[in-house]
Amino acid sequence: MDERLIARKSPVMVEVEASMAYWWCACGRSAAQPFCDGLHKGITLAPVKWVAGEAGPTWFCACKRTGSEPLFNGTHKAP
């Protein structure tokens, strides 16, 4: 049950606000992808806090396999 689920196979673009904190869903169970909605309760995976350095479009990982949590880095394309 503590397995990371693939929420979707493409990243999610979000217009973020500078200095704002965002809680990225690390488990893939949230219905509010790419952010946490609390559905991880009862498992060891917890959301990841990320603070935007500047405002603008930001690509968040939705496959939950990124090597640069919580941001998309193309890891899901690796064999």
Secondary structure as UniProt FT lines:
FT   STRAND          12..16
FT   TURN            18..19
FT   STRAND          21..24
FT   TURN            33..34
FT   TURN            39..42
FT   STRAND          48..51
FT   STRAND          56..60
FT   TURN            69..70
FT   HELIX           75..77
//
